[in-house]
């Protein structure tokens, strides 16, 4: 249910696009995202910062798209978002107590992340920063190299799918490291 809630604005965007055009779809998304943000806050009593910043960027890019009657602003929104996230990940490697990637995995569940060294966390954090830079480049490449319809499908399915595969791969890597660390600790205590 939680996953569907996360992707509902994108699904609405896609349906609206196929019903009419990019402007109608953008209007639907500009209504759905703030509502989704508010509902998330009411449900969790926490403000999802990534969702919030994505919503803010959407509202800015969407407003510019409507004002200038130019969809290029909305084409750039995912790229701008990915690059801002990449910068945040990169900066957190050197600023703060823990890199963003570690904070992310610390909040995902009741998983002890102490079995990974600080150096490994920093490397993983920089991998995530590079990933988000690449995603931004991929988005803008597709937006300017293919049709609008192809870009819409790539934005909804391609970028989302690539992100899920990347996070899944990182999770498997993390779990393998934590499992190896746990086995090493149990051997040492025996």
C-alpha positions in Angstrom: 0.0 0.0 0.0 2.8 2.4 0.9 4.5 1.8 -2.5 1.3 2.5 -4.4 0.9 5.7 -2.3 4.4 6.8 -3.3 3.8 6.3 -7.0 0.2 7.5 -7.2 1.1 11.0 -8.4 3.3 9.5 -11.2 0.5 7.1 -12.2 -2.0 10.0 -12.3 0.5 12.0 -14.4 0.9 9.2 -16.9 -2.9 8.6 -17.2 -3.6 12.4 -17.5 -0.9 12.6 -20.2 -2.4 9.8 -22.3 -5.9 11.4 -21.8 -4.9 14.8 -23.0 -1.4 16.3 -23.1 1.7 17.3 -21.1 0.0 20.5 -19.7 -3.0 18.6 -18.4 -0.8 15.9 -16.9 1.4 18.6 -15.3 -1.7 20.2 -13.7 -2.8 16.9 -12.3 0.7 16.3 -10.9 0.9 19.8 -9.4 -2.3 19.0 -7.5 -1.5 15.4 -6.6 2.0 16.0 -5.2 1.1 18.6 -2.5 -1.9 16.5 -1.5 0.4 13.4 -1.3 2.8 15.4 0.8 0.1 16.5 3.2 -1.4 13.0 3.5 2.0 11.6 4.2 2.6 14.1 6.9 -0.8 13.4 8.5 -0.2 9.7 8.4 3.4 9.7 9.7 3.6 13.0 11.6 6.9 13.5 9.8 7.8 15.7 6.8 9.4 13.6 4.1 12.1 15.9 3.0 12.8 14.2 -0.4 9.1 14.3 -1.3 8.9 17.9 -0.1 11.8 19.1 -2.2 10.5 17.1 -5.2 7.1 18.8 -4.7 8.7 22.3 -4.4 10.8 21.7 -7.6 7.7 20.5 -9.4 5.7 23.5 -8.4 8.5 25.9 -9.5 9.1 24.0 -12.8 5.4 23.5 -13.4 4.6 27.2 -12.8 7.4 28.2 -15.3 6.1 25.6 -17.8 2.6 27.2 -17.7 3.8 30.8 -17.5 6.2 30.5 -20.5 4.0 27.9 -22.2 7.2 25.8 -22.6 7.4 22.2 -21.4 11.2 22.3 -21.3 11.0 23.5 -17.7 9.2 20.3 -16.7 11.7 18.2 -18.7 14.5 19.7 -16.5 12.7 19.1 -13.1 13.9 15.5 -12.6 17.4 16.5 -13.6 17.4 19.4 -11.2 16.1 17.2 -8.5 18.6 14.4 -9.1 21.5 16.8 -9.2 20.4 18.6 -6.0 20.2 15.1 -4.3 23.6 14.2 -5.7 25.1 17.4 -4.3 23.5 16.7 -0.9 25.0 13.1 -0.9 28.4 14.4 -1.9 28.5 17.1 0.7 27.3 14.7 3.4 30.4 12.6 2.8 32.5 15.3 4.5 29.9 17.3 6.5 28.0 15.8 9.4 28.4 12.8 11.5 27.1 10.2 9.0 26.8 10.3 5.2 23.3 10.5 3.8 23.3 6.9 2.5 24.0 5.6 6.0 21.2 7.8 7.4 18.9 6.4 4.7 19.7 2.8 5.6 19.4 3.6 9.3 15.9 4.8 8.8 14.8 1.9 6.5 14.4 -0.6 9.3 15.8 -2.2 12.4 19.0 -2.9 10.7 22.3 -2.5 12.5 24.6 -0.7 10.1 27.6 -0.7 12.4 29.3 -3.6 10.5 30.3 -1.3 7.7 33.3 0.9 8.1 33.2 4.7 7.8 35.4 4.4 4.7 32.9 2.0 3.1 30.0 4.3 3.9 31.8 7.2 2.4 32.5 5.3 -0.8 28.9 4.1 -1.0 27.7 7.6 -0.4 29.8 8.9 -3.4 28.5 6.0 -5.5 25.0 7.3 -4.8 26.0 10.8 -5.6 27.4 9.6 -9.0 24.3 7.6 -9.6 22.1 10.7 -9.2 24.3 12.7 -11.5 24.0 10.0 -14.1 20.2 9.8 -13.6 20.0 13.6 -14.2 22.1 13.2 -17.4 20.0 10.3 -18.6 16.8 12.3 -18.1 17.9 15.3 -20.0 19.4 13.2 -22.8 16.1 11.3 -23.2 14.1 14.6 -23.0 16.1 16.2 -25.9 16.8 13.1 -28.0 13.4 11.4 -28.1 9.7 12.3 -28.4 7.8 13.8 -25.5 5.7 10.6 -25.2 8.9 8.5 -24.9 10.2 10.9 -22.3 7.0 10.7 -20.3 7.3 6.9 -20.3 11.0 7.0 -19.5 10.3 9.4 -16.6 7.6 7.3 -15.1 8.9 3.8 -15.8 12.6 4.1 -16.7 13.9 6.4 -14.0 11.8 4.7 -11.4 12.8 1.3 -12.5 16.5 2.2 -12.7 16.4 3.7 -9.2 14.7 0.6 -7.8 17.2 -1.7 -9.3 20.1 0.5 -8.0 18.7 0.6 -4.5 18.0 -3.2 -4.6 21.6 -3.8 -5.6 22.9 -1.5 -2.9 20.7 -3.3 -0.4 22.1 -6.7 -1.4 25.6 -5.4 -1.1 24.9 -3.9 2.3 23.3 -7.0 3.6 26.2 -9.2 2.3 28.7 -6.9 4.2 26.6 -6.9 7.3 26.2 -10.7 7.2 29.9 -11.1 6.7 30.6 -8.7 9.6 28.0 -10.6 11.8 29.7 -14.0 11.0 33.1 -12.5 11.8 31.8 -11.2 15.2 30.3 -14.6 16.1 33.5 -16.4 15.2 35.6 -14.0 17.3 33.2 -14.4 20.3 33.4 -18.2 20.1 
